[in-house]
Amino acid sequence: MTPRIIAILGGAGALGSGLAKRFAHAGHTVIIGSRDPARTLSEGADFGPGVTVAAHADAATHAEIAFLTVPFAGQSQVLTLVAEALAGKILVDATVPLVPPRVGRVQLPAEGSAALIAQNLVGGHVRVVSALQNVGAAHLAHVDAPIACDVLVCGDQAEARAEVIALIGEIGLRGLHAGPLANAAAAEALTSVLISINRFYKSDRAGLLISGI
C-alpha cells in the first residue's frame, strides 16, 4: 500500500501509541494528535522513528486518514476540534463507551453507539469507519509480534471499509467487513465482554477470531 500520512488522535494512550508504532514500522508517516503536545513530548513517550506530535487540529489537517483512540469521555471534545479538518477524509473511530467503574458491563449510549455519535459530530463530509475496539493494546506494543486477533470493521461506505481493512492488514491484523456503521454497537459492546474475560482468566490479550471465512 502507498505510504500514508496517518493521524492518531489521542495517540499517547496505550492503544494509540501501539498503533503509531506499528504504522510507522510499516512505512507510514504518523502524527500523534495531543491536547498538549509539549507535555506529551516532555513525558518522554517512545513512539519510535517516523512519528511526530502535534495539536489535534494540526494532526488532522495534515493527515490523509485519522484514527480516534481517546477515551469516550474525550470523544466529543476532540471531534469538535478536528471536524472541519477531517472533511473529505476517513475517520476510524475506535472509541468504546465504557462507563467507569463498571467497565465490564455493556452500557451503550442512548444514541446507539460511540461510532454513531462520532458521525453526528463530524457531519456527512467525513466518512466514519468503526474498528479496533476489540484489540488489546498489549498485542500492539511489539511491532514484530504476530497478532491472533480479527477486527470488525463497520461503516456505511464499502470503499471506506475496504481502505481501513487494507491499512490495518499492514500491521498484522485481519479486518473483516462487518456491515454498516449501526453495527458498530456490537463491536463496542464486545469490549466489555472481553474485559470481563480478561479479568476472570487474568489476561490482557483476549480478542476475537472469526471462523469459517
C-alpha positions in Angstrom: 0.0 0.0 0.0 1.2 3.5 -0.8 2.6 5.2 2.4 0.1 7.4 4.0 0.1 10.3 6.5 -1.9 9.0 9.5 -3.1 10.9 12.5 -3.6 9.1 15.7 -5.8 11.4 17.8 -5.1 10.5 21.4 -2.0 8.6 20.5 -0.4 9.0 23.9 -2.6 6.2 25.3 -1.8 2.5 25.1 -3.9 1.8 22.0 -2.9 4.9 20.2 0.8 4.5 20.9 0.7 0.9 19.8 -1.0 1.8 16.5 1.5 4.6 16.0 4.5 2.3 16.4 3.0 -0.3 14.1 2.0 2.1 11.3 5.4 3.8 11.4 7.1 0.4 11.3 5.0 -0.4 8.2 6.4 2.7 6.5 3.7 5.3 7.1 4.2 8.8 8.4 2.4 9.1 11.8 1.3 12.3 13.6 0.2 11.9 17.2 -2.6 14.2 18.0 -2.4 15.6 21.5 -4.3 18.1 23.7 -0.9 19.2 25.0 2.0 18.3 22.5 4.7 19.9 24.7 3.6 17.8 27.7 3.4 14.6 25.6 6.9 15.2 24.4 8.3 16.1 27.8 6.9 12.9 29.3 9.3 11.0 27.1 6.9 8.8 25.3 8.8 6.5 22.9 6.8 6.3 19.7 9.9 5.4 17.6 11.1 6.8 14.3 8.7 8.2 11.8 6.3 9.6 14.4 5.8 13.3 15.4 3.5 15.0 17.9 1.1 17.9 17.2 -2.1 19.5 18.4 -5.2 17.6 17.5 -6.3 20.1 14.9 -2.9 20.3 13.2 -2.6 16.5 13.1 -6.0 16.2 11.5 -5.2 18.9 9.0 -2.0 17.3 7.7 -3.2 13.7 7.8 -4.8 11.7 5.0 -6.7 9.4 7.4 -7.2 9.7 11.1 -7.7 7.2 14.0 -9.5 8.3 17.1 -8.3 6.5 20.2 -9.3 8.8 23.1 -11.5 7.6 26.0 -15.2 8.0 25.4 -15.3 11.0 27.8 -13.0 12.9 25.5 -14.6 11.9 22.1 -16.9 14.9 21.7 -14.2 17.5 22.7 -11.6 16.1 20.2 -14.0 15.7 17.3 -15.3 19.2 17.7 -11.8 20.4 17.3 -11.0 18.4 14.2 -14.3 18.1 12.3 -13.5 20.8 9.8 -10.0 19.5 9.2 -11.3 15.9 8.5 -13.7 16.9 5.7 -13.4 14.6 2.8 -11.3 12.1 4.8 -11.8 8.8 6.7 -12.1 8.9 10.4 -11.5 5.5 12.1 -13.3 5.6 15.4 -12.0 3.2 18.0 -14.0 4.7 20.9 -15.6 2.4 23.4 -18.4 3.8 25.5 -17.2 2.4 28.8 -18.8 3.8 31.9 -16.5 3.5 35.0 -16.3 1.9 37.4 -18.3 -1.0 35.8 -16.4 -1.2 32.5 -17.0 -4.9 32.4 -20.7 -4.3 31.9 -22.2 -3.3 28.5 -23.5 0.2 28.7 -24.1 1.6 25.2 -25.2 5.3 24.9 -28.7 6.3 24.1 -27.5 7.3 20.6 -26.8 3.6 19.9 -23.0 3.6 19.7 -20.0 5.8 20.0 -19.4 5.5 16.3 -22.9 7.0 15.5 -22.1 9.8 17.9 -18.8 10.4 16.0 -20.6 10.6 12.7 -23.1 13.1 14.0 -20.3 15.2 15.5 -18.2 15.4 12.3 -21.0 15.5 9.8 -21.6 13.8 6.5 -18.5 15.2 4.9 -16.4 12.8 6.9 -16.5 9.0 6.3 -16.6 7.4 9.7 -15.5 3.8 10.0 -15.6 1.9 13.3 -12.8 -0.5 14.1 -10.2 -1.7 16.6 -12.3 -1.7 19.8 -11.5 -5.4 20.5 -7.7 -5.4 20.1 -5.8 -5.5 23.3 -3.2 -2.8 23.4 -0.7 -5.4 24.7 -0.8 -7.0 21.2 0.4 -3.8 19.5 3.3 -2.9 21.8 5.8 -5.1 20.0 5.9 -4.2 16.3 7.2 -7.6 15.1 5.0 -9.8 17.2 2.1 -11.6 15.3 -1.4 -10.7 16.4 -4.0 -13.5 16.6 -7.0 -11.2 16.5 -9.6 -10.2 14.0 -11.1 -6.7 13.6 -14.7 -6.0 12.9 -14.9 -3.0 10.5 -18.2 -1.2 10.2 -19.1 1.8 8.0 -21.7 3.0 5.6 -19.4 3.0 2.6 -17.9 -0.3 1.5 -14.9 1.6 -0.2 -14.0 3.3 3.1 -14.3 0.0 5.0 -12.0 -1.7 2.4 -9.4 1.1 2.7 -9.3 0.6 6.5 -9.1 -3.2 6.2 -6.2 -2.9 3.9 -4.4 -0.4 6.2 -4.8 -2.4 9.3 -3.7 -5.5 7.4 -0.3 -4.0 7.2 0.1 -4.0 10.9 -0.7 -7.7 11.4 -4.5 -7.6 11.9 -7.2 -9.2 9.8 -10.0 -6.8 9.2 -13.5 -8.1 8.2 -16.4 -6.2 6.6 -19.0 -6.2 9.4 -21.7 -4.1 7.8 -23.0 -0.5 8.3 -22.0 1.9 11.0 -25.0 0.9 13.1 -23.4 -2.5 13.6 -20.6 -0.8 15.5 -22.7 -1.2 18.6 -21.9 -4.9 18.6 -18.2 -4.4 18.4 -18.3 -1.7 21.1 -20.4 -3.9 23.4 -17.9 -6.8 23.0 -15.2 -4.8 24.6 -16.9 -5.0 28.0 -17.3 -8.8 27.4 -13.6 -9.1 26.6 -12.7 -7.0 29.7 -14.7 -9.5 31.8 -13.0 -12.4 30.2 -9.6 -10.9 30.8 -10.3 -10.3 34.4 -11.6 -13.8 35.0 -8.7 -15.5 33.2 -6.0 -13.0 34.5 -5.0 -11.9 30.9 -4.8 -8.8 28.9 -4.9 -10.3 25.4 -8.4 -11.7 24.9 -9.6 -10.9 21.4 -11.8 -12.2 18.5 -11.2 -14.8 15.9 -13.9 -15.3 13.3 -14.1 -18.8 11.9 -15.5 -20.1 8.6 -14.0 -17.4 6.3 
